[in-house]
Amino acid sequence: MSVVVVHGGAGTWAQADWPGATAAVAAAARAALGVIREGGSALDAAVAAVVILEDDPRFNAGTGAVPTEDGDLEHDAAVMDGATGRAGAVAAVRGIANPVRLARAVYEDGRHVLLAGRGAARFAEQVGLGGPSSSRHGAPGHPAHVATQDTVGAVVCLDGRLAAATSTGGIRGQRAGRVGDAPLIGAGTWADADCAVSATGHGERLIEAAAGHEVSARVRLTSASLQESVDAVLAGIRGNAGLIAVDARGRVAIACNTAAMPRAVATEREVRAATGRDEPLRP
């Protein structure tokens, strides 16, 4: 059983951009399924989906990251494997084309969980991931219209094994060195034996809510369903936010309190996607 859920950020999406965003998250979900068909793990699939969106300048991650108040591009990303409980993350790192791949490299290295700033950039060079991506706003192809609070993420269930991956360029005009929820394990990214969660929205509020872990705790410790748990956590967040989650049985939960959040759900049978909050998922 394979289930992939992808989001493209609960930010400010012009309605004219909805069709393109919907197609993009659907493509990311298909890419994740392709990795699974080739024998990849749940974590491999989650990373593959996020890479697709990092490479798409419509999304505030990787290529489309928004600048800090200093005009720099700083990236946050994390991955977590629910089967092992291990994670890897990077924060406030510059000049990286695919921050989620660097987070995966931190996970594989195993020495630390989170690397930040210059240390993360140095590690990227050591593992061959110091990409050509500019560290300054205005790089070729960088869109000026990218929303201020977007993040991309994916959660995967593969035969009961769960994984999550999340990546973001932060908030336009944020202070240099600001770190959001995406790379903080238990806030924007979480996976364990019960569920995998990726969050998007106002990072400070998601950190304060420990959003990802709180969803899992509600599933594990109460009689609430996965969707009920996601809804309850979202209701307690004092700001724009969205959550995607999947459990070990492949049950999916999605919620946001913004007008739009590009999202897709893929199984072996079909891929369905939508962007508007009230839009049903469609093939």
Contacts in CASP RR format, 6 or more apart in sequence:
PFRMAT RR
TARGET T0000
AUTHOR 0000-0000-0000
METHOD contacts of the structure
MODEL  1
MSVVVVHGGAGTWAQADWPGATAAVAAAARAALGVIREGGSALDAAVAAV
VILEDDPRFNAGTGAVPTEDGDLEHDAAVMDGATGRAGAVAAVRGIANPV
RLARAVYEDGRHVLLAGRGAARFAEQVGLGGPSSSRHGAPGHPAHVATQD
TVGAVVCLDGRLAAATSTGGIRGQRAGRVGDAPLIGAGTWADADCAVSAT
GHGERLIEAAAGHEVSARVRLTSASLQESVDAVLAGIRGNAGLIAVDARG
RVAIACNTAAMPRAVATEREVRAATGRDEPLRP
1 157 0 8 1.000
1 158 0 8 1.000
1 159 0 8 1.000
1 160 0 8 1.000
1 250 0 8 1.000
1 267 0 8 1.000
1 268 0 8 1.000
2 33 0 8 1.000
2 36 0 8 1.000
2 45 0 8 1.000
2 156 0 8 1.000
2 157 0 8 1.000
2 158 0 8 1.000
2 159 0 8 1.000
2 266 0 8 1.000
2 267 0 8 1.000
2 268 0 8 1.000
3 156 0 8 1.000
3 157 0 8 1.000
3 246 0 8 1.000
3 250 0 8 1.000
3 252 0 8 1.000
3 265 0 8 1.000
3 266 0 8 1.000
3 267 0 8 1.000
4 29 0 8 1.000
4 32 0 8 1.000
4 33 0 8 1.000
4 36 0 8 1.000
4 45 0 8 1.000
4 46 0 8 1.000
4 49 0 8 1.000
4 154 0 8 1.000
4 155 0 8 1.000
4 156 0 8 1.000
4 264 0 8 1.000
4 265 0 8 1.000
4 266 0 8 1.000
4 267 0 8 1.000
5 29 0 8 1.000
5 154 0 8 1.000
5 155 0 8 1.000
5 156 0 8 1.000
5 244 0 8 1.000
5 245 0 8 1.000
5 246 0 8 1.000
5 252 0 8 1.000
5 254 0 8 1.000
5 263 0 8 1.000
5 264 0 8 1.000
5 265 0 8 1.000
5 266 0 8 1.000
6 25 0 8 1.000
6 28 0 8 1.000
6 29 0 8 1.000
6 32 0 8 1.000
6 49 0 8 1.000
6 53 0 8 1.000
6 152 0 8 1.000
6 153 0 8 1.000
6 154 0 8 1.000
6 244 0 8 1.000
6 263 0 8 1.000
6 264 0 8 1.000
6 266 0 8 1.000
7 25 0 8 1.000
7 151 0 8 1.000
7 152 0 8 1.000
7 153 0 8 1.000
7 154 0 8 1.000
7 198 0 8 1.000
7 200 0 8 1.000
7 242 0 8 1.000
7 244 0 8 1.000
7 254 0 8 1.000
7 261 0 8 1.000
7 262 0 8 1.000
7 263 0 8 1.000
8 21 0 8 1.000
8 24 0 8 1.000
8 25 0 8 1.000
8 53 0 8 1.000
8 59 0 8 1.000
8 150 0 8 1.000
8 151 0 8 1.000
8 152 0 8 1.000
8 153 0 8 1.000
8 200 0 8 1.000
8 261 0 8 1.000
8 262 0 8 1.000
8 263 0 8 1.000
9 59 0 8 1.000
9 60 0 8 1.000
9 147 0 8 1.000
9 149 0 8 1.000
9 150 0 8 1.000
9 151 0 8 1.000
9 152 0 8 1.000
9 153 0 8 1.000
9 200 0 8 1.000
9 201 0 8 1.000
9 242 0 8 1.000
9 261 0 8 1.000
9 262 0 8 1.000
10 149 0 8 1.000
10 150 0 8 1.000
10 151 0 8 1.000
10 200 0 8 1.000
10 201 0 8 1.000
10 240 0 8 1.000
10 241 0 8 1.000
10 242 0 8 1.000
10 256 0 8 1.000
10 257 0 8 1.000
10 258 0 8 1.000
10 260 0 8 1.000
10 261 0 8 1.000
11 147 0 8 1.000
11 148 0 8 1.000
11 149 0 8 1.000
11 150 0 8 1.000
11 200 0 8 1.000
11 201 0 8 1.000
11 240 0 8 1.000
11 258 0 8 1.000
11 260 0 8 1.000
11 261 0 8 1.000
12 147 0 8 1.000
12 148 0 8 1.000
12 149 0 8 1.000
12 258 0 8 1.000
13 21 0 8 1.000
13 147 0 8 1.000
13 259 0 8 1.000
13 260 0 8 1.000
13 261 0 8 1.000
13 262 0 8 1.000
13 275 0 8 1.000
13 276 0 8 1.000
14 145 0 8 1.000
15 260 0 8 1.000
17 58 0 8 1.000
17 275 0 8 1.000
18 260 0 8 1.000
18 262 0 8 1.000
18 275 0 8 1.000
18 276 0 8 1.000
18 279 0 8 1.000
19 275 0 8 1.000
20 58 0 8 1.000
21 58 0 8 1.000
21 59 0 8 1.000
21 260 0 8 1.000
21 262 0 8 1.000
21 275 0 8 1.000
22 262 0 8 1.000
22 264 0 8 1.000
22 273 0 8 1.000
22 274 0 8 1.000
22 275 0 8 1.000
23 273 0 8 1.000
24 52 0 8 1.000
24 53 0 8 1.000
24 56 0 8 1.000
24 58 0 8 1.000
24 59 0 8 1.000
24 262 0 8 1.000
25 53 0 8 1.000
25 262 0 8 1.000
25 263 0 8 1.000
25 264 0 8 1.000
25 273 0 8 1.000
25 275 0 8 1.000
26 264 0 8 1.000
26 266 0 8 1.000
26 271 0 8 1.000
26 272 0 8 1.000
26 273 0 8 1.000
27 52 0 8 1.000
28 49 0 8 1.000
28 50 0 8 1.000
28 52 0 8 1.000
28 53 0 8 1.000
28 152 0 8 1.000
28 154 0 8 1.000
28 264 0 8 1.000
29 49 0 8 1.000
29 154 0 8 1.000
29 264 0 8 1.000
29 265 0 8 1.000
29 266 0 8 1.000
29 271 0 8 1.000
29 273 0 8 1.000
30 266 0 8 1.000
30 271 0 8 1.000
31 48 0 8 1.000
31 49 0 8 1.000
31 51 0 8 1.000
31 52 0 8 1.000
32 45 0 8 1.000
32 46 0 8 1.000
32 48 0 8 1.000
32 49 0 8 1.000
32 154 0 8 1.000
32 156 0 8 1.000
32 266 0 8 1.000
33 45 0 8 1.000
33 266 0 8 1.000
33 268 0 8 1.000
33 271 0 8 1.000
34 45 0 8 1.000
34 48 0 8 1.000
35 44 0 8 1.000
35 45 0 8 1.000
35 48 0 8 1.000
36 42 0 8 1.000
36 44 0 8 1.000
36 45 0 8 1.000
36 156 0 8 1.000
36 158 0 8 1.000
41 81 0 8 1.000
41 158 0 8 1.000
41 161 0 8 1.000
41 163 0 8 1.000
42 81 0 8 1.000
42 82 0 8 1.000
42 83 0 8 1.000
42 156 0 8 1.000
42 157 0 8 1.000
42 158 0 8 1.000
42 161 0 8 1.000
42 162 0 8 1.000
42 163 0 8 1.000
42 196 0 8 1.000
43 79 0 8 1.000
43 81 0 8 1.000
43 104 0 8 1.000
43 107 0 8 1.000
43 156 0 8 1.000
43 163 0 8 1.000
43 165 0 8 1.000
45 154 0 8 1.000
45 156 0 8 1.000
45 158 0 8 1.000
45 163 0 8 1.000
46 79 0 8 1.000
46 153 0 8 1.000
46 154 0 8 1.000
46 155 0 8 1.000
46 156 0 8 1.000
46 163 0 8 1.000
46 164 0 8 1.000
46 165 0 8 1.000
46 196 0 8 1.000
47 79 0 8 1.000
47 100 0 8 1.000
47 101 0 8 1.000
47 104 0 8 1.000
47 154 0 8 1.000
47 165 0 8 1.000
49 153 0 8 1.000
49 154 0 8 1.000
49 156 0 8 1.000
49 165 0 8 1.000
50 61 0 8 1.000
50 77 0 8 1.000
50 100 0 8 1.000
50 152 0 8 1.000
50 153 0 8 1.000
50 154 0 8 1.000
50 165 0 8 1.000
50 166 0 8 1.000
50 167 0 8 1.000
51 98 0 8 1.000
51 100 0 8 1.000
51 101 0 8 1.000
53 59 0 8 1.000
53 61 0 8 1.000
53 152 0 8 1.000
53 153 0 8 1.000
53 167 0 8 1.000
54 61 0 8 1.000
54 62 0 8 1.000
54 63 0 8 1.000
54 64 0 8 1.000
54 97 0 8 1.000
54 98 0 8 1.000
54 99 0 8 1.000
54 100 0 8 1.000
54 152 0 8 1.000
54 167 0 8 1.000
55 62 0 8 1.000
55 63 0 8 1.000
55 97 0 8 1.000
55 98 0 8 1.000
56 63 0 8 1.000
56 64 0 8 1.000
57 63 0 8 1.000
57 64 0 8 1.000
57 141 0 8 1.000
57 142 0 8 1.000
57 143 0 8 1.000
57 146 0 8 1.000
58 64 0 8 1.000
58 143 0 8 1.000
58 146 0 8 1.000
59 146 0 8 1.000
59 150 0 8 1.000
59 152 0 8 1.000
60 66 0 8 1.000
60 146 0 8 1.000
60 147 0 8 1.000
60 148 0 8 1.000
60 149 0 8 1.000
60 150 0 8 1.000
60 151 0 8 1.000
60 152 0 8 1.000
60 168 0 8 1.000
60 169 0 8 1.000
60 170 0 8 1.000
61 75 0 8 1.000
61 77 0 8 1.000
61 99 0 8 1.000
61 100 0 8 1.000
61 150 0 8 1.000
61 151 0 8 1.000
61 152 0 8 1.000
61 167 0 8 1.000
61 168 0 8 1.000
61 169 0 8 1.000
62 73 0 8 1.000
62 75 0 8 1.000
62 96 0 8 1.000
62 97 0 8 1.000
62 98 0 8 1.000
62 99 0 8 1.000
62 133 0 8 1.000
62 167 0 8 1.000
62 169 0 8 1.000
63 97 0 8 1.000
63 133 0 8 1.000
63 141 0 8 1.000
63 142 0 8 1.000
64 142 0 8 1.000
64 143 0 8 1.000
64 146 0 8 1.000
64 169 0 8 1.000
65 73 0 8 1.000
65 74 0 8 1.000
65 75 0 8 1.000
65 142 0 8 1.000
65 146 0 8 1.000
65 168 0 8 1.000
65 169 0 8 1.000
65 170 0 8 1.000
66 73 0 8 1.000
66 137 0 8 1.000
66 146 0 8 1.000
66 148 0 8 1.000
66 169 0 8 1.000
66 170 0 8 1.000
66 171 0 8 1.000
66 172 0 8 1.000
66 173 0 8 1.000
67 73 0 8 1.000
67 136 0 8 1.000
67 137 0 8 1.000
67 138 0 8 1.000
67 172 0 8 1.000
67 173 0 8 1.000
68 74 0 8 1.000
68 173 0 8 1.000
68 174 0 8 1.000
68 175 0 8 1.000
68 176 0 8 1.000
68 177 0 8 1.000
68 178 0 8 1.000
69 173 0 8 1.000
69 174 0 8 1.000
69 175 0 8 1.000
69 176 0 8 1.000
70 176 0 8 1.000
71 136 0 8 1.000
71 137 0 8 1.000
71 173 0 8 1.000
72 94 0 8 1.000
72 135 0 8 1.000
72 136 0 8 1.000
72 137 0 8 1.000
72 176 0 8 1.000
73 94 0 8 1.000
73 95 0 8 1.000
73 133 0 8 1.000
73 134 0 8 1.000
73 135 0 8 1.000
73 136 0 8 1.000
73 137 0 8 1.000
73 139 0 8 1.000
73 169 0 8 1.000
74 92 0 8 1.000
74 93 0 8 1.000
74 94 0 8 1.000
74 117 0 8 1.000
74 169 0 8 1.000
74 170 0 8 1.000
74 176 0 8 1.000
74 177 0 8 1.000
74 178 0 8 1.000
75 90 0 8 1.000
75 92 0 8 1.000
75 93 0 8 1.000
75 94 0 8 1.000
75 95 0 8 1.000
75 96 0 8 1.000
75 99 0 8 1.000
75 167 0 8 1.000
75 168 0 8 1.000
75 169 0 8 1.000
76 89 0 8 1.000
76 90 0 8 1.000
76 91 0 8 1.000
76 92 0 8 1.000
76 93 0 8 1.000
76 99 0 8 1.000
76 167 0 8 1.000
76 168 0 8 1.000
76 169 0 8 1.000
76 170 0 8 1.000
76 179 0 8 1.000
76 180 0 8 1.000
76 182 0 8 1.000
76 183 0 8 1.000
77 89 0 8 1.000
77 90 0 8 1.000
77 99 0 8 1.000
77 100 0 8 1.000
77 102 0 8 1.000
77 103 0 8 1.000
77 165 0 8 1.000
77 166 0 8 1.000
77 167 0 8 1.000
77 168 0 8 1.000
77 182 0 8 1.000
77 183 0 8 1.000
78 87 0 8 1.000
78 88 0 8 1.000
78 89 0 8 1.000
78 90 0 8 1.000
78 103 0 8 1.000
78 114 0 8 1.000
78 164 0 8 1.000
78 165 0 8 1.000
78 166 0 8 1.000
78 182 0 8 1.000
78 183 0 8 1.000
78 184 0 8 1.000
78 185 0 8 1.000
78 188 0 8 1.000
78 189 0 8 1.000
79 87 0 8 1.000
79 88 0 8 1.000
79 89 0 8 1.000
79 100 0 8 1.000
79 103 0 8 1.000
79 104 0 8 1.000
79 107 0 8 1.000
79 163 0 8 1.000
79 164 0 8 1.000
79 165 0 8 1.000
79 189 0 8 1.000
80 86 0 8 1.000
80 87 0 8 1.000
80 88 0 8 1.000
80 163 0 8 1.000
80 164 0 8 1.000
80 165 0 8 1.000
80 185 0 8 1.000
80 189 0 8 1.000
80 190 0 8 1.000
80 191 0 8 1.000
80 196 0 8 1.000
81 87 0 8 1.000
81 107 0 8 1.000
81 163 0 8 1.000
81 191 0 8 1.000
82 161 0 8 1.000
82 162 0 8 1.000
82 163 0 8 1.000
82 164 0 8 1.000
82 191 0 8 1.000
82 192 0 8 1.000
82 193 0 8 1.000
82 196 0 8 1.000
83 161 0 8 1.000
83 162 0 8 1.000
83 163 0 8 1.000
83 193 0 8 1.000
85 191 0 8 1.000
85 192 0 8 1.000
86 107 0 8 1.000
86 110 0 8 1.000
87 107 0 8 1.000
87 113 0 8 1.000
87 185 0 8 1.000
87 189 0 8 1.000
88 103 0 8 1.000
88 104 0 8 1.000
88 106 0 8 1.000
88 107 0 8 1.000
88 110 0 8 1.000
88 113 0 8 1.000
88 114 0 8 1.000
88 185 0 8 1.000
89 103 0 8 1.000
89 106 0 8 1.000
89 113 0 8 1.000
89 114 0 8 1.000
89 115 0 8 1.000
89 183 0 8 1.000
89 184 0 8 1.000
89 185 0 8 1.000
89 189 0 8 1.000
90 96 0 8 1.000
90 99 0 8 1.000
90 102 0 8 1.000
90 103 0 8 1.000
90 106 0 8 1.000
90 114 0 8 1.000
90 115 0 8 1.000
90 116 0 8 1.000
90 117 0 8 1.000
90 120 0 8 1.000
90 183 0 8 1.000
91 114 0 8 1.000
91 115 0 8 1.000
91 116 0 8 1.000
91 117 0 8 1.000
91 120 0 8 1.000
91 179 0 8 1.000
91 180 0 8 1.000
91 183 0 8 1.000
92 116 0 8 1.000
92 117 0 8 1.000
92 120 0 8 1.000
92 176 0 8 1.000
92 177 0 8 1.000
92 178 0 8 1.000
92 179 0 8 1.000
93 99 0 8 1.000
93 102 0 8 1.000
93 115 0 8 1.000
93 116 0 8 1.000
93 117 0 8 1.000
93 119 0 8 1.000
93 120 0 8 1.000
93 121 0 8 1.000
93 124 0 8 1.000
94 117 0 8 1.000
94 121 0 8 1.000
94 135 0 8 1.000
95 121 0 8 1.000
95 130 0 8 1.000
95 131 0 8 1.000
95 133 0 8 1.000
95 134 0 8 1.000
95 135 0 8 1.000
96 102 0 8 1.000
96 120 0 8 1.000
96 121 0 8 1.000
96 124 0 8 1.000
96 129 0 8 1.000
96 130 0 8 1.000
96 131 0 8 1.000
96 133 0 8 1.000
97 129 0 8 1.000
97 130 0 8 1.000
97 131 0 8 1.000
97 132 0 8 1.000
97 133 0 8 1.000
98 129 0 8 1.000
99 167 0 8 1.000
100 165 0 8 1.000
100 166 0 8 1.000
100 167 0 8 1.000
101 129 0 8 1.000
102 120 0 8 1.000
102 123 0 8 1.000
102 124 0 8 1.000
102 127 0 8 1.000
102 129 0 8 1.000
103 165 0 8 1.000
103 167 0 8 1.000
103 183 0 8 1.000
104 165 0 8 1.000
105 123 0 8 1.000
105 124 0 8 1.000
105 127 0 8 1.000
105 129 0 8 1.000
106 112 0 8 1.000
106 113 0 8 1.000
106 114 0 8 1.000
106 115 0 8 1.000
106 120 0 8 1.000
106 123 0 8 1.000
109 123 0 8 1.000
109 127 0 8 1.000
113 185 0 8 1.000
114 183 0 8 1.000
114 184 0 8 1.000
114 185 0 8 1.000
115 123 0 8 1.000
116 179 0 8 1.000
117 177 0 8 1.000
121 130 0 8 1.000
124 130 0 8 1.000
124 131 0 8 1.000
133 139 0 8 1.000
134 140 0 8 1.000
134 142 0 8 1.000
146 172 0 8 1.000
148 171 0 8 1.000
148 172 0 8 1.000
149 170 0 8 1.000
149 171 0 8 1.000
149 200 0 8 1.000
149 201 0 8 1.000
149 202 0 8 1.000
149 203 0 8 1.000
149 240 0 8 1.000
150 168 0 8 1.000
150 200 0 8 1.000
150 201 0 8 1.000
151 166 0 8 1.000
151 167 0 8 1.000
151 168 0 8 1.000
151 169 0 8 1.000
151 170 0 8 1.000
151 181 0 8 1.000
151 182 0 8 1.000
151 188 0 8 1.000
151 198 0 8 1.000
151 199 0 8 1.000
151 200 0 8 1.000
151 201 0 8 1.000
152 166 0 8 1.000
152 167 0 8 1.000
152 168 0 8 1.000
152 200 0 8 1.000
153 164 0 8 1.000
153 165 0 8 1.000
153 166 0 8 1.000
153 167 0 8 1.000
153 198 0 8 1.000
153 200 0 8 1.000
153 244 0 8 1.000
154 164 0 8 1.000
154 165 0 8 1.000
154 166 0 8 1.000
154 198 0 8 1.000
154 244 0 8 1.000
155 162 0 8 1.000
155 163 0 8 1.000
155 164 0 8 1.000
155 191 0 8 1.000
155 196 0 8 1.000
155 197 0 8 1.000
155 198 0 8 1.000
155 244 0 8 1.000
155 245 0 8 1.000
155 246 0 8 1.000
156 162 0 8 1.000
156 163 0 8 1.000
156 164 0 8 1.000
156 196 0 8 1.000
156 246 0 8 1.000
157 196 0 8 1.000
157 246 0 8 1.000
157 247 0 8 1.000
157 248 0 8 1.000
157 249 0 8 1.000
157 250 0 8 1.000
160 248 0 8 1.000
160 249 0 8 1.000
160 250 0 8 1.000
161 248 0 8 1.000
162 191 0 8 1.000
162 192 0 8 1.000
162 193 0 8 1.000
162 194 0 8 1.000
162 195 0 8 1.000
162 196 0 8 1.000
162 246 0 8 1.000
162 247 0 8 1.000
162 248 0 8 1.000
163 191 0 8 1.000
163 196 0 8 1.000
164 189 0 8 1.000
164 190 0 8 1.000
164 191 0 8 1.000
164 196 0 8 1.000
164 197 0 8 1.000
164 198 0 8 1.000
165 189 0 8 1.000
165 198 0 8 1.000
166 182 0 8 1.000
166 183 0 8 1.000
166 188 0 8 1.000
166 189 0 8 1.000
166 198 0 8 1.000
166 199 0 8 1.000
166 200 0 8 1.000
167 182 0 8 1.000
168 180 0 8 1.000
168 182 0 8 1.000
168 200 0 8 1.000
170 178 0 8 1.000
170 180 0 8 1.000
170 182 0 8 1.000
171 178 0 8 1.000
171 203 0 8 1.000
180 187 0 8 1.000
180 203 0 8 1.000
180 204 0 8 1.000
180 206 0 8 1.000
180 207 0 8 1.000
181 187 0 8 1.000
181 188 0 8 1.000
181 199 0 8 1.000
181 201 0 8 1.000
181 203 0 8 1.000
181 204 0 8 1.000
181 206 0 8 1.000
181 207 0 8 1.000
181 211 0 8 1.000
182 188 0 8 1.000
182 189 0 8 1.000
182 199 0 8 1.000
182 203 0 8 1.000
183 189 0 8 1.000
184 207 0 8 1.000
186 210 0 8 1.000
186 211 0 8 1.000
186 212 0 8 1.000
186 213 0 8 1.000
187 199 0 8 1.000
187 203 0 8 1.000
187 206 0 8 1.000
187 207 0 8 1.000
187 209 0 8 1.000
187 210 0 8 1.000
187 211 0 8 1.000
187 212 0 8 1.000
187 213 0 8 1.000
188 197 0 8 1.000
188 198 0 8 1.000
188 199 0 8 1.000
188 203 0 8 1.000
188 206 0 8 1.000
188 207 0 8 1.000
188 211 0 8 1.000
188 212 0 8 1.000
189 197 0 8 1.000
189 198 0 8 1.000
189 199 0 8 1.000
189 212 0 8 1.000
190 196 0 8 1.000
190 197 0 8 1.000
190 212 0 8 1.000
190 213 0 8 1.000
190 215 0 8 1.000
190 216 0 8 1.000
191 197 0 8 1.000
192 216 0 8 1.000
193 248 0 8 1.000
194 216 0 8 1.000
194 219 0 8 1.000
194 220 0 8 1.000
194 247 0 8 1.000
194 248 0 8 1.000
195 215 0 8 1.000
195 216 0 8 1.000
195 219 0 8 1.000
195 226 0 8 1.000
195 245 0 8 1.000
195 246 0 8 1.000
195 247 0 8 1.000
195 248 0 8 1.000
196 245 0 8 1.000
196 246 0 8 1.000
197 211 0 8 1.000
197 212 0 8 1.000
197 215 0 8 1.000
197 216 0 8 1.000
197 230 0 8 1.000
197 243 0 8 1.000
197 244 0 8 1.000
197 245 0 8 1.000
198 243 0 8 1.000
198 244 0 8 1.000
198 245 0 8 1.000
199 206 0 8 1.000
199 211 0 8 1.000
199 212 0 8 1.000
199 241 0 8 1.000
199 242 0 8 1.000
199 243 0 8 1.000
200 241 0 8 1.000
200 242 0 8 1.000
200 243 0 8 1.000
200 256 0 8 1.000
200 261 0 8 1.000
201 239 0 8 1.000
201 240 0 8 1.000
201 241 0 8 1.000
201 242 0 8 1.000
201 258 0 8 1.000
202 237 0 8 1.000
202 239 0 8 1.000
202 240 0 8 1.000
202 241 0 8 1.000
205 237 0 8 1.000
205 238 0 8 1.000
205 239 0 8 1.000
205 241 0 8 1.000
206 237 0 8 1.000
206 241 0 8 1.000
209 233 0 8 1.000
209 236 0 8 1.000
209 237 0 8 1.000
211 233 0 8 1.000
211 237 0 8 1.000
211 241 0 8 1.000
211 243 0 8 1.000
212 233 0 8 1.000
212 243 0 8 1.000
214 233 0 8 1.000
215 226 0 8 1.000
215 229 0 8 1.000
215 230 0 8 1.000
215 233 0 8 1.000
215 243 0 8 1.000
215 245 0 8 1.000
215 253 0 8 1.000
216 229 0 8 1.000
218 224 0 8 1.000
218 228 0 8 1.000
218 229 0 8 1.000
218 232 0 8 1.000
218 233 0 8 1.000
219 225 0 8 1.000
219 226 0 8 1.000
219 229 0 8 1.000
219 247 0 8 1.000
222 229 0 8 1.000
224 232 0 8 1.000
225 251 0 8 1.000
225 253 0 8 1.000
226 245 0 8 1.000
226 246 0 8 1.000
226 247 0 8 1.000
226 251 0 8 1.000
226 252 0 8 1.000
226 253 0 8 1.000
227 251 0 8 1.000
227 253 0 8 1.000
227 255 0 8 1.000
229 245 0 8 1.000
229 253 0 8 1.000
230 243 0 8 1.000
230 245 0 8 1.000
230 253 0 8 1.000
230 254 0 8 1.000
230 255 0 8 1.000
231 253 0 8 1.000
231 255 0 8 1.000
233 243 0 8 1.000
234 241 0 8 1.000
234 242 0 8 1.000
234 243 0 8 1.000
234 255 0 8 1.000
234 256 0 8 1.000
234 257 0 8 1.000
237 257 0 8 1.000
239 257 0 8 1.000
240 257 0 8 1.000
240 258 0 8 1.000
241 256 0 8 1.000
241 257 0 8 1.000
241 258 0 8 1.000
242 255 0 8 1.000
242 256 0 8 1.000
242 257 0 8 1.000
242 258 0 8 1.000
242 261 0 8 1.000
243 253 0 8 1.000
243 254 0 8 1.000
243 255 0 8 1.000
243 256 0 8 1.000
244 252 0 8 1.000
244 253 0 8 1.000
244 254 0 8 1.000
244 263 0 8 1.000
245 252 0 8 1.000
245 253 0 8 1.000
245 254 0 8 1.000
246 252 0 8 1.000
246 253 0 8 1.000
252 265 0 8 1.000
254 261 0 8 1.000
254 263 0 8 1.000
254 265 0 8 1.000
256 277 0 8 1.000
258 277 0 8 1.000
259 276 0 8 1.000
259 277 0 8 1.000
260 275 0 8 1.000
260 276 0 8 1.000
260 277 0 8 1.000
261 275 0 8 1.000
261 276 0 8 1.000
261 277 0 8 1.000
262 273 0 8 1.000
262 274 0 8 1.000
262 275 0 8 1.000
263 273 0 8 1.000
263 274 0 8 1.000
263 275 0 8 1.000
263 281 0 8 1.000
264 271 0 8 1.000
264 272 0 8 1.000
264 273 0 8 1.000
264 281 0 8 1.000
265 271 0 8 1.000
265 272 0 8 1.000
265 273 0 8 1.000
265 281 0 8 1.000
266 272 0 8 1.000
270 283 0 8 1.000
271 283 0 8 1.000
272 281 0 8 1.000
272 282 0 8 1.000
272 283 0 8 1.000
273 281 0 8 1.000
273 282 0 8 1.000
274 280 0 8 1.000
274 281 0 8 1.000
274 282 0 8 1.000
END
